[in-house]
Amino acid sequence: MDDIVMQAMQKWPNVPAVYGWLRLDGRGQWWIREERLDNPAMCEFFHRNYGRDGAGRFYVQNGPQRVYVSLDLAPYVASPGPDGWITQPWCEQERARAAYMTPDGMLFIEIGGELAVVDDRSLAGLVDSALDGWDGNMQNLPAWFTLPPERIPLYGETLPRLLAQYGIIREPKAQAPR
């Protein structure tokens, strides 16, 4: 998190959170209301100050204010890179630990302990190379996803069950006071 953000949080500790303004789509693009954010500096700021609270809600810490993020699919979007996976927003690069194929053809990976949807623009090539010979039938899903140098277990799973397994809230709402 940026130093200036942490300083603002200390200076103004009780700024109310914002809901319903910020969205991360299935390709790792930021949206403010219904407008795609194309400003590279703002996108980088969002990436650096992106986090998760204890309730499973993702947010961008914008100075003293927490702006909760609606997720189209998952908190991260992954695509293959020259040395492993590249995620949007950025997270520590670790090796993928598991892969999940949903009945409707979405591919997810666990990376850095978090769930990432594989960018649909990479999906066809990955399925052809990592699941060589798979006929597309979920009953015949291979046990392994092989994308050198990685060979990780592959499971069939639904999106709602994945979100529950990883404790992810896609549409954050303000929590009722106790």
Backbone as a chain_set.jsonl record, in Angstrom:
{"seq": "MDDIVMQAMQKWPNVPAVYGWLRLDGRGQWWIREERLDNPAMCEFFHRNYGRDGAGRFYVQNGPQRVYVSLDLAPYVASPGPDGWITQPWCEQERARAAYMTPDGMLFIEIGGELAVVDDRSLAGLVDSALDGWDGNMQNLPAWFTLPPERIPLYGETLPRLLAQYGIIREPKAQAPR", "coords": {"N": [[0.85, -1.172, 0.0], [0.476, 2.257, -0.712], [2.557, 4.763, 0.833], [1.493, 7.335, 1.237], [-1.213, 6.803, 1.305], [-1.44, 5.234, 3.629], [-0.701, 7.16, 5.508], [-2.819, 8.978, 5.227], [-4.903, 7.391, 6.146], [-4.263, 7.201, 8.848], [-4.488, 9.845, 9.605], [-7.158, 10.525, 9.088], [-9.179, 8.546, 10.403], [-11.866, 7.618, 10.4], [-13.414, 7.651, 8.027], [-16.25, 7.102, 6.033], [-16.952, 4.063, 4.215], [-17.216, 3.307, 0.663], [-19.608, 2.016, -1.56], [-20.634, 0.216, -4.476], [-19.586, 1.738, -6.587], [-17.211, 1.008, -7.854], [-15.84, -1.431, -10.016], [-14.478, -4.593, -10.983], [-13.793, -6.189, -13.905], [-14.117, -9.312, -15.793], [-11.812, -9.412, -17.26], [-9.871, -8.068, -15.972], [-10.114, -5.318, -15.99], [-10.749, -2.056, -14.749], [-13.725, -0.415, -13.711], [-15.526, 2.531, -13.235], [-18.482, 3.312, -11.958], [-20.376, 3.048, -14.776], [-18.363, 3.361, -16.587], [-15.433, 2.555, -18.274], [-12.215, 2.536, -16.869], [-9.527, 4.168, -18.137], [-7.195, 5.441, -17.51], [-3.861, 5.07, -17.072], [-2.23, 5.692, -14.789], [-4.073, 5.889, -12.679], [-5.117, 3.293, -12.718], [-2.821, 1.823, -11.994], [-2.47, 2.844, -9.41], [-4.803, 1.819, -8.197], [-4.214, -0.924, -8.404], [-1.958, -1.134, -6.704], [-3.057, -0.527, -4.252], [-4.97, -2.323, -3.578], [-6.949, -4.626, -1.82], [-8.14, -7.032, 0.645], [-10.759, -7.503, 2.94], [-11.543, -8.855, 6.235], [-14.008, -10.036, 5.92], [-14.162, -11.051, 3.403], [-14.498, -9.278, 1.352], [-13.409, -7.305, -1.36], [-11.383, -4.41, -1.932], [-10.354, -1.037, -2.803], [-8.051, 0.973, -1.303], [-8.437, 4.205, -0.999], [-6.801, 6.74, -0.235], [-7.944, 7.878, 2.874], [-10.29, 6.562, 2.564], [-12.121, 3.598, 2.025], [-12.886, 1.876, -0.823], [-15.149, -0.273, -1.909], [-15.11, -3.127, -4.069], [-16.985, -4.375, -6.732], [-17.115, -7.562, -8.101], [-16.896, -9.034, -11.237], [-16.321, -11.716, -11.764], [-14.052, -12.944, -10.309], [-11.564, -12.091, -7.781], [-9.099, -11.704, -8.98], [-7.533, -11.708, -12.207], [-6.073, -13.892, -14.436], [-3.427, -14.512, -16.738], [-1.34, -16.351, -18.992], [2.174, -15.859, -18.756], [5.603, -15.115, -19.739], [7.181, -16.17, -17.675], [5.514, -17.588, -15.988], [2.377, -17.026, -14.372], [0.564, -14.033, -15.005], [-1.084, -11.616, -13.178], [-3.994, -9.564, -12.843], [-5.679, -7.43, -10.684], [-2.299, -6.722, -9.71], [-0.561, -9.238, -7.956], [1.505, -10.896, -5.554], [3.814, -12.834, -7.262], [3.403, -16.133, -7.438], [3.568, -19.659, -7.72], [0.944, -21.379, -9.385], [-1.446, -23.313, -7.601], [-3.661, -24.942, -7.915], [-6.182, -25.815, -10.322], [-9.379, -25.031, -11.716], [-12.174, -26.034, -13.512], [-15.19, -24.804, -14.703], [-18.602, -25.915, -15.245], [-19.642, -24.323, -17.282], [-17.459, -23.657, -18.781], [-15.483, -21.877, -17.837], [-12.213, -21.168, -16.65], [-10.386, -21.346, -13.706], [-7.722, -20.464, -11.475], [-5.839, -21.182, -8.528], [-3.798, -18.948, -7.034], [-1.205, -17.64, -5.157], [-2.748, -18.139, -2.919], [-5.188, -17.09, -3.501], [-8.156, -16.779, -5.576], [-8.231, -16.774, -9.07], [-9.624, -15.86, -12.159], [-9.087, -17.228, -15.35], [-8.15, -15.264, -18.012], [-10.428, -14.866, -20.608], [-9.506, -14.48, -23.179], [-7.194, -15.904, -23.36], [-7.959, -18.458, -22.992], [-8.749, -20.495, -24.956], [-6.308, -21.244, -26.24], [-4.877, -22.149, -24.001], [-6.42, -24.33, -23.123], [-6.13, -25.999, -25.325], [-3.334, -26.515, -25.227], [-2.674, -27.177, -22.501], [-4.541, -29.047, -21.762], [-4.388, -31.179, -23.51], [-5.994, -33.076, -25.905], [-8.401, -33.276, -24.528], [-11.875, -33.703, -24.628], [-13.802, -31.822, -24.018], [-15.918, -32.606, -22.456], [-17.184, -32.577, -19.256], [-17.24, -34.863, -17.705], [-15.054, -36.225, -18.54], [-12.898, -34.768, -17.718], [-9.501, -34.076, -17.388], [-7.194, -35.05, -14.747], [-5.107, -33.401, -14.278], [-3.69, -30.192, -14.911], [-1.569, -29.1, -17.215], [0.898, -26.969, -17.809], [3.813, -26.226, -18.852], [6.314, -24.783, -16.772], [4.63, -25.982, -14.947], [2.572, -28.39, -13.33], [-0.441, -28.957, -12.251], [-3.109, -29.919, -10.016], [-6.36, -30.498, -11.391], [-9.712, -29.618, -11.138], [-13.224, -30.16, -11.45], [-15.661, -27.716, -10.933], [-18.256, -25.562, -9.636], [-18.922, -22.038, -10.084], [-20.283, -20.657, -7.887], [-19.653, -22.407, -5.738], [-16.852, -22.267, -5.729], [-16.46, -19.572, -5.033], [-17.518, -19.618, -2.451], [-15.761, -21.465, -1.262], [-13.334, -20.046, -1.3], [-14.044, -17.891, 0.191], [-15.134, -15.486, -0.88], [-16.772, -12.455, -1.513], [-18.714, -11.282, -3.987], [-20.381, -9.068, -4.481], [-20.059, -6.581, -2.582], [-21.54, -5.282, 0.361], [-22.531, -2.778, 2.715], [-21.916, -3.578, 6.078], [-24.231, -4.36, 8.615], [-24.555, -2.399, 11.557], [-23.449, -3.544, 14.779]], "CA": [[0.0, 0.0, 0.0], [1.254, 3.485, -0.8], [2.786, 5.471, 2.1], [0.56, 8.46, 1.354], [-2.505, 6.224, 1.665], [-1.369, 4.859, 5.043], [-0.702, 8.395, 6.284], [-4.186, 9.515, 5.203], [-5.726, 6.538, 7.008], [-3.972, 7.563, 10.232], [-4.952, 11.214, 9.839], [-8.625, 10.52, 9.055], [-9.467, 7.119, 10.577], [-13.271, 7.227, 10.414], [-14.092, 8.027, 6.788], [-17.127, 5.992, 5.643], [-16.616, 3.315, 3.0], [-18.045, 3.526, -0.518], [-20.067, 0.779, -2.194], [-21.385, 0.347, -5.718], [-18.968, 2.636, -7.555], [-16.031, 0.452, -8.502], [-16.045, -2.812, -10.453], [-13.391, -5.259, -11.689], [-14.437, -7.122, -14.824], [-13.497, -10.614, -15.987], [-10.551, -9.257, -17.981], [-8.962, -7.278, -15.14], [-10.296, -3.89, -16.254], [-11.482, -1.31, -13.735], [-14.86, 0.383, -14.146], [-16.116, 3.429, -12.254], [-19.881, 3.296, -12.398], [-20.47, 2.285, -16.025], [-17.325, 3.846, -17.497], [-14.156, 1.858, -18.123], [-11.114, 3.408, -16.484], [-8.427, 4.041, -19.095], [-6.057, 6.219, -17.045], [-2.876, 4.108, -16.555], [-1.757, 6.043, -13.446], [-5.119, 5.512, -11.722], [-5.163, 1.821, -12.671], [-1.673, 1.382, -11.198], [-2.796, 3.183, -8.016], [-5.778, 0.827, -7.744], [-3.5, -2.198, -8.251], [-1.077, -1.085, -5.53], [-3.81, -0.302, -3.019], [-6.062, -3.298, -3.625], [-6.847, -5.559, -0.707], [-9.282, -7.84, 1.05], [-11.03, -7.402, 4.375], [-11.775, -10.121, 6.905], [-15.309, -10.597, 5.539], [-14.097, -11.571, 2.034], [-14.816, -8.205, 0.406], [-12.214, -6.675, -1.915], [-11.51, -2.954, -1.935], [-9.209, -0.174, -3.075], [-7.898, 1.97, -0.25], [-8.246, 5.477, -1.69], [-6.541, 7.651, 0.878], [-8.565, 7.352, 4.082], [-11.57, 5.927, 2.238], [-12.125, 2.269, 1.438], [-13.866, 1.778, -1.909], [-15.358, -1.701, -2.145], [-15.105, -3.486, -5.483], [-17.858, -5.44, -7.233], [-16.324, -8.462, -8.947], [-17.685, -9.751, -12.236], [-16.091, -13.155, -11.618], [-13.109, -13.303, -9.246], [-10.778, -10.918, -7.389], [-7.927, -11.567, -9.838], [-7.633, -12.25, -13.558], [-4.75, -14.423, -14.761], [-3.087, -14.925, -18.102], [0.015, -16.904, -18.979], [3.269, -14.962, -19.118], [6.824, -15.844, -20.081], [7.761, -16.838, -16.507], [4.432, -18.012, -15.102], [1.11, -16.313, -14.526], [0.475, -12.591, -14.773], [-2.416, -11.344, -12.657], [-4.526, -8.212, -12.719], [-4.603, -6.565, -10.236], [-1.061, -7.428, -9.424], [-0.35, -9.858, -6.65], [2.813, -11.535, -5.503], [3.862, -13.947, -8.2], [3.669, -17.447, -6.894], [3.124, -20.714, -8.63], [-0.441, -21.806, -9.217], [-1.532, -24.528, -6.793], [-4.781, -25.772, -8.371], [-6.995, -25.255, -11.404], [-10.779, -25.428, -11.643], [-12.966, -25.804, -14.711], [-16.615, -24.784, -14.39], [-19.405, -26.548, -16.286], [-19.866, -23.413, -18.402], [-16.226, -23.462, -19.531], [-14.526, -20.914, -17.288], [-11.073, -21.771, -15.981], [-9.879, -20.577, -12.572], [-6.552, -21.02, -10.81], [-5.48, -20.646, -7.225], [-2.432, -18.413, -7.074], [-0.994, -16.81, -3.974], [-3.821, -18.379, -1.97], [-6.41, -16.425, -3.963], [-8.779, -17.298, -6.777], [-8.126, -15.917, -10.265], [-10.225, -16.399, -13.377], [-8.171, -17.123, -16.488], [-8.674, -14.349, -19.025], [-11.047, -15.644, -21.689], [-8.739, -14.332, -24.42], [-6.132, -16.912, -23.308], [-8.533, -19.748, -22.642], [-8.722, -21.518, -26.013], [-4.934, -21.715, -26.394], [-4.496, -22.907, -22.809], [-7.103, -25.622, -23.124], [-5.482, -26.82, -26.353], [-1.985, -26.948, -24.845], [-2.583, -27.747, -21.157], [-5.488, -30.157, -21.643], [-4.261, -31.803, -24.82], [-6.831, -34.244, -26.155], [-9.649, -33.257, -23.787], [-13.009, -33.572, -25.547], [-14.718, -30.792, -23.546], [-16.919, -33.211, -21.598], [-16.754, -32.463, -17.856], [-17.067, -36.211, -17.171], [-13.728, -36.689, -18.971], [-11.92, -33.745, -17.356], [-8.248, -34.663, -16.888], [-6.872, -34.796, -13.341], [-3.985, -32.462, -14.2], [-3.557, -29.07, -15.835], [-0.124, -29.092, -17.449], [1.412, -25.828, -18.563], [5.201, -26.23, -18.377], [6.861, -25.883, -15.982], [3.7, -26.385, -13.902], [1.588, -29.469, -13.453], [-1.247, -28.751, -11.051], [-4.36, -30.665, -10.055], [-7.492, -29.853, -12.046], [-10.983, -30.082, -10.583], [-14.464, -29.586, -11.953], [-16.347, -27.042, -9.827], [-19.12, -24.45, -10.035], [-18.472, -20.736, -9.588], [-20.737, -20.375, -6.514], [-18.901, -23.206, -4.76], [-15.492, -21.709, -5.647], [-16.536, -18.323, -4.257], [-17.69, -20.006, -1.048], [-14.527, -22.119, -0.807], [-12.301, -19.031, -1.093], [-14.571, -16.838, 1.056], [-15.187, -14.264, -1.68], [-18.054, -11.783, -1.703], [-18.629, -10.573, -5.273], [-21.127, -7.803, -4.407], [-19.969, -6.144, -1.184], [-22.541, -4.358, 0.915], [-22.176, -2.299, 4.062], [-22.35, -4.486, 7.128], [-25.102, -3.738, 9.603], [-23.877, -2.185, 12.854], [-23.75, -4.568, 15.803]], "C": [[0.895, 1.233, 0.0], [1.385, 4.161, 0.568], [1.783, 6.595, 2.3], [-0.836, 7.987, 1.741], [-2.512, 5.868, 3.146], [-1.373, 6.097, 5.935], [-2.103, 8.999, 6.345], [-5.109, 8.704, 6.106], [-5.508, 6.883, 8.485], [-4.536, 8.941, 10.562], [-6.477, 11.292, 9.927], [-9.125, 9.08, 9.191], [-10.929, 6.699, 10.393], [-14.045, 7.676, 9.174], [-14.967, 6.852, 6.342], [-16.7, 5.35, 4.319], [-17.626, 3.618, 1.892], [-18.372, 2.165, -1.142], [-20.744, 1.129, -3.515], [-20.79, 1.249, -6.78], [-17.905, 1.958, -8.404], [-16.251, -1.024, -8.807], [-14.794, -3.301, -11.169], [-14.026, -6.3, -12.596], [-13.616, -8.395, -14.998], [-12.234, -10.591, -16.811], [-9.567, -8.377, -17.226], [-9.029, -5.788, -15.386], [-11.132, -3.262, -15.146], [-12.595, -0.504, -14.394], [-15.315, 1.247, -12.973], [-17.516, 3.731, -12.757], [-19.945, 2.481, -13.682], [-19.431, 2.731, -17.053], [-16.004, 3.132, -17.216], [-13.047, 2.859, -17.84], [-9.931, 3.156, -17.408], [-7.179, 4.824, -18.681], [-5.027, 5.274, -16.419], [-2.404, 4.411, -15.133], [-2.793, 5.655, -12.388], [-5.225, 3.998, -11.599], [-4.013, 1.278, -11.825], [-1.89, 1.677, -9.713], [-3.766, 2.159, -7.445], [-5.093, -0.517, -7.5], [-2.677, -2.214, -6.963], [-1.844, -1.044, -4.217], [-5.055, -1.186, -2.929], [-5.878, -4.289, -2.485], [-8.154, -6.27, -0.434], [-9.5, -7.648, 2.539], [-11.344, -8.783, 4.944], [-13.098, -10.782, 6.55], [-15.302, -11.158, 4.118], [-14.474, -10.557, 0.973], [-13.508, -7.561, -0.059], [-12.46, -5.183, -2.06], [-10.236, -2.312, -2.458], [-9.191, 0.847, -1.959], [-7.506, 3.269, -0.928], [-8.045, 6.561, -0.633], [-7.188, 7.069, 2.113], [-9.839, 6.558, 3.805], [-11.385, 4.575, 1.557], [-13.253, 2.218, 0.405], [-14.004, 0.303, -2.256], [-15.608, -1.973, -3.624], [-16.113, -4.596, -5.748], [-17.038, -6.254, -8.223], [-17.233, -9.152, -9.956], [-17.543, -11.254, -12.044], [-15.255, -13.489, -10.397], [-12.271, -12.066, -8.909], [-9.521, -10.696, -8.223], [-8.234, -12.195, -11.189], [-6.226, -12.659, -13.958], [-4.626, -14.717, -16.246], [-1.652, -15.437, -18.079], [1.029, -15.861, -19.428], [4.514, -15.777, -19.403], [7.414, -16.639, -18.916], [6.699, -17.324, -15.526], [3.181, -17.205, -15.385], [1.269, -14.831, -14.24], [-0.947, -12.337, -14.291], [-2.721, -9.858, -12.697], [-5.599, -8.278, -11.654], [-3.395, -7.395, -9.836], [-1.099, -8.041, -8.047], [1.027, -10.503, -6.698], [2.804, -12.744, -6.434], [4.303, -15.213, -7.489], [3.201, -18.451, -7.929], [1.655, -21.02, -8.352], [-0.452, -23.135, -8.46], [-2.627, -25.478, -7.26], [-5.473, -25.041, -9.512], [-8.395, -25.826, -11.294], [-11.461, -25.086, -12.958], [-14.431, -25.838, -14.302], [-17.392, -25.456, -15.521], [-19.669, -25.637, -17.497], [-18.57, -22.976, -19.079], [-15.281, -22.388, -19.045], [-13.436, -21.68, -16.553], [-10.585, -20.822, -14.901], [-8.618, -21.259, -12.068], [-6.457, -20.429, -9.411], [-4.036, -20.218, -7.321], [-2.275, -17.464, -5.888], [-2.088, -16.977, -2.935], [-5.145, -17.75, -2.361], [-6.905, -17.055, -5.258], [-8.653, -16.29, -7.909], [-8.83, -16.614, -11.417], [-9.193, -16.24, -14.488], [-8.857, -16.282, -17.546], [-9.199, -15.149, -20.214], [-10.3, -15.526, -23.019], [-7.592, -15.341, -24.499], [-6.671, -18.331, -23.241], [-8.402, -20.809, -23.729], [-7.319, -22.094, -26.186], [-4.477, -22.551, -25.212], [-5.148, -24.277, -22.784], [-6.459, -26.549, -24.148], [-4.128, -27.352, -25.901], [-1.942, -27.671, -23.496], [-3.513, -28.941, -20.943], [-5.55, -30.894, -22.973], [-5.129, -33.062, -24.922], [-8.146, -34.258, -25.395], [-10.791, -32.962, -24.743], [-14.03, -32.515, -25.125], [-15.819, -31.314, -22.64], [-16.399, -33.176, -20.155], [-16.552, -33.838, -17.213], [-15.67, -36.761, -17.491], [-12.623, -35.685, -18.645], [-10.652, -34.402, -16.83], [-7.998, -34.276, -15.426], [-5.79, -33.737, -13.176], [-4.098, -31.393, -15.279], [-2.052, -28.895, -16.018], [0.245, -27.948, -18.385], [2.855, -25.655, -18.1], [5.643, -24.849, -17.908], [5.888, -26.421, -14.936], [2.838, -27.576, -14.314], [0.8, -29.422, -12.154], [-2.542, -29.555, -11.155], [-5.486, -29.825, -10.654], [-8.774, -30.484, -11.524], [-12.139, -29.447, -11.349], [-15.208, -28.969, -10.778], [-17.225, -25.931, -10.384], [-18.582, -23.146, -9.45], [-19.002, -20.445, -8.184], [-19.972, -21.17, -5.452], [-17.463, -22.715, -4.624], [-15.484, -20.436, -4.802], [-16.693, -18.632, -2.769], [-16.409, -20.614, -0.488], [-13.435, -21.097, -0.485], [-12.796, -17.838, -0.272], [-14.682, -15.495, 0.364], [-16.613, -13.738, -1.768], [-17.937, -10.934, -2.964], [-19.322, -9.211, -5.263], [-21.11, -7.303, -2.97], [-21.054, -5.138, -0.834], [-22.05, -3.926, 2.288], [-22.712, -3.296, 5.074], [-23.179, -3.727, 8.139], [-24.333, -3.54, 10.9], [-24.338, -3.221, 13.878], [-24.205, -3.936, 17.082]], "O": [[1.947, 1.246, 0.639], [0.45, 4.138, 1.368], [1.276, 6.789, 3.405], [-1.563, 8.7, 2.433], [-3.479, 6.164, 3.849], [-1.982, 6.086, 7.004], [-2.528, 9.479, 7.397], [-5.994, 9.261, 6.756], [-6.45, 6.861, 9.278], [-5.008, 9.173, 11.675], [-7.02, 12.037, 10.743], [-9.462, 8.454, 8.186], [-11.195, 5.506, 10.242], [-15.215, 8.043, 9.277], [-14.484, 5.722, 6.276], [-16.162, 6.012, 3.431], [-18.726, 4.11, 2.142], [-17.515, 1.286, -1.234], [-21.347, 2.193, -3.657], [-21.441, 1.503, -7.793], [-17.728, 2.316, -9.568], [-16.774, -1.773, -7.982], [-14.129, -2.538, -11.871], [-14.722, -7.197, -12.119], [-12.542, -8.532, -14.413], [-11.634, -11.64, -17.045], [-8.54, -7.981, -17.777], [-8.102, -5.06, -15.031], [-12.097, -3.857, -14.666], [-12.429, 0.021, -15.494], [-15.471, 0.756, -11.854], [-17.709, 4.317, -13.822], [-19.589, 1.303, -13.663], [-19.6, 2.503, -18.251], [-15.521, 3.104, -16.084], [-12.953, 3.899, -18.491], [-9.396, 2.048, -17.45], [-6.204, 4.863, -19.431], [-5.279, 4.726, -15.346], [-2.198, 3.486, -14.346], [-2.435, 5.151, -11.324], [-5.405, 3.475, -10.499], [-4.215, 0.366, -11.023], [-1.539, 0.865, -8.857], [-3.573, 1.681, -6.327], [-5.365, -1.176, -6.496], [-2.698, -3.195, -6.22], [-1.335, -1.478, -3.184], [-6.048, -0.836, -2.292], [-4.762, -4.737, -2.222], [-9.132, -6.134, -1.168], [-8.544, -7.632, 3.314], [-11.401, -9.765, 4.203], [-13.297, -11.961, 6.843], [-16.317, -11.686, 3.662], [-14.742, -10.92, -0.172], [-12.612, -7.305, 0.746], [-13.588, -4.742, -2.28], [-9.186, -2.949, -2.546], [-10.194, 1.51, -1.696], [-6.372, 3.42, -1.381], [-8.996, 7.209, -0.197], [-7.012, 5.883, 2.393], [-10.403, 5.949, 4.715], [-10.587, 4.437, 0.63], [-14.415, 2.481, 0.718], [-13.093, -0.299, -2.825], [-16.224, -1.174, -4.331], [-16.104, -5.628, -5.077], [-16.351, -5.698, -9.079], [-18.223, -9.779, -9.58], [-18.524, -11.989, -12.148], [-15.702, -14.244, -9.532], [-12.269, -11.098, -9.669], [-8.936, -9.614, -8.18], [-9.074, -13.088, -11.305], [-5.289, -11.87, -13.836], [-5.584, -15.113, -16.91], [-0.846, -15.013, -17.25], [0.782, -15.085, -20.352], [4.485, -17.005, -19.318], [8.068, -17.66, -19.129], [6.982, -17.454, -14.335], [2.959, -16.756, -16.51], [2.015, -14.431, -13.346], [-1.907, -12.785, -14.917], [-1.83, -9.014, -12.599], [-6.421, -9.19, -11.739], [-3.478, -8.609, -9.652], [-1.603, -7.446, -7.094], [1.63, -10.632, -7.763], [1.892, -13.57, -6.389], [5.431, -15.326, -7.009], [2.518, -18.105, -8.893], [1.193, -20.925, -7.215], [0.425, -23.976, -8.654], [-2.54, -26.685, -7.031], [-5.368, -23.822, -9.651], [-8.586, -26.954, -10.839], [-11.334, -23.967, -13.456], [-14.874, -26.775, -13.637], [-16.888, -25.554, -16.639], [-19.892, -26.125, -18.605], [-18.574, -22.03, -19.866], [-14.357, -22.015, -19.768], [-13.694, -22.703, -15.919], [-10.393, -19.632, -15.151], [-8.455, -22.471, -12.21], [-6.933, -19.325, -9.15], [-3.157, -21.015, -7.647], [-3.116, -16.596, -5.657], [-2.34, -16.063, -2.15], [-6.126, -17.866, -1.626], [-6.171, -17.767, -5.943], [-8.932, -15.104, -7.734], [-8.654, -17.814, -11.627], [-8.502, -15.223, -14.553], [-9.996, -16.548, -17.93], [-8.498, -16.003, -20.758], [-10.449, -16.384, -23.89], [-7.075, -15.606, -25.585], [-5.923, -19.295, -23.412], [-7.977, -21.927, -23.437], [-7.161, -23.312, -26.269], [-3.774, -23.546, -25.387], [-4.501, -25.272, -22.459], [-6.262, -27.735, -23.884], [-3.801, -28.511, -26.158], [-1.244, -28.676, -23.363], [-3.292, -29.75, -20.042], [-6.627, -31.191, -23.488], [-5.004, -33.986, -24.118], [-8.946, -35.172, -25.594], [-10.685, -32.066, -25.58], [-15.033, -32.331, -25.815], [-16.589, -30.519, -22.101], [-15.314, -33.68, -19.867], [-15.77, -33.965, -16.271], [-15.17, -37.649, -16.801], [-11.539, -35.741, -19.225], [-10.724, -35.213, -15.908], [-8.54, -33.283, -14.94], [-5.573, -33.229, -12.075], [-4.538, -31.653, -16.399], [-1.345, -28.575, -15.062], [-0.055, -27.966, -19.579], [3.105, -25.014, -17.079], [5.374, -23.852, -18.578], [6.282, -27.245, -14.111], [2.444, -27.732, -15.47], [1.301, -29.796, -11.093], [-3.015, -29.836, -12.256], [-5.556, -28.613, -10.454], [-8.912, -31.706, -11.473], [-12.028, -28.322, -11.835], [-15.373, -29.611, -9.741], [-16.971, -25.418, -11.473], [-17.872, -23.153, -8.443], [-18.219, -20.012, -7.338], [-19.68, -20.644, -4.378], [-16.906, -22.741, -3.527], [-14.607, -20.248, -3.959], [-16.073, -17.982, -1.927], [-16.017, -20.309, 0.639], [-12.698, -21.26, 0.487], [-12.052, -16.88, -0.062], [-14.358, -14.466, 0.957], [-17.545, -14.487, -2.062], [-17.157, -9.982, -3.008], [-18.892, -8.296, -5.965], [-22.044, -7.568, -2.214], [-21.422, -4.275, -1.63], [-21.261, -4.617, 2.932], [-23.829, -3.795, 4.938], [-22.868, -2.586, 8.48], [-23.551, -4.403, 11.302], [-25.47, -3.702, 13.836], [-24.5, -4.641, 18.048]]}, "num_chains": 1, "name": "protein.A"}
